[in-house]
Amino acid sequence: LFGTLIGSYFYLNFGSHRWPPAGITPPEIPGPAIATAVLVGTVPFMVLAAAAARHGRRWSAVRWISSAFVIQIAYLAAQVLLIRHDLRDFTPQGTAYGSIYFTLLVADHAHVLLGLLLNGVVLYKVARHGLTNYWLIGVRGLALYWYVVAAITVIVLFTVLSPSL
């Protein structure tokens, strides 16, 4: 999915005389970069949660996942505000740039939202039922999911900020 979206972004970029089109200012770097750094900063929390689960430390795993959960919610809230800001300047319907820009961001943020839902399920199940072998694998799978989402988010960040770099 993301390979196709990123490929489309650069295909449209190379086929365009100006990227982003006239009337659209290139994206600002600090806000999205800081937000992405915050999301990537939750990866060590997930590493520690998986390690705690592997060693049978249920409540330690719950605390690490909960800490990451709060920060990931803040990340998503900040990104929603950044998208709202961008929507004041241009829309997905206005240009090919707007269409692929917002599609990339919404696809990435949808994966973050899915991760938040997974966090909630795993937190509930581990807190309620303990660290059975099934939920140990669930914690490890959740951690892996966040490693991949963080990596994809970094790639999406560099893609959408490429006109400003």
Buried (B, 14 or more C-beta within 10 A) or exposed (E): EBEEBBEBBEEBBEEEEEBBBEEBEEBEEEBBBEBBEBBBBBBEBBBBBBBBBEEEBBEBBBBBBBBBBEBBBBBBEBBEEBBEEBEEEBEBEEBBBBBBBBBBBBBBBEBBBEBBEBBEEBBEBBBEEEBEEEBBEBBBBBBEBBBEBBEBBBBBBEBBBBBEE
